[in-house]
Amino acid sequence: MTAPEPTCSRCGRARAAETDPLAALAWVSTKENGEQRWLCPDCARNHVRDIEGKLPDEYW
């Protein structure tokens, strides 16, 4: 059994729709409350401050 193809949790775009292999590699995976979520490159770029805000203080 294979895992379902990731879709962006913000805009719903499917990673399978990517025609450029580099764009498919640019997807961001996050884990929130034990659930894996995906962000497409555009949403990740638009919401980078939200992502950085979740990093622990030790990171900085």
Summary of the structure (lengths in Angstrom):
residues: 60
radius of gyration: 12.7
end to end distance: 39.9
largest distance: 39.9
contacts: 114
relative contact order: 0.19
helix: 38%
strand: 22%
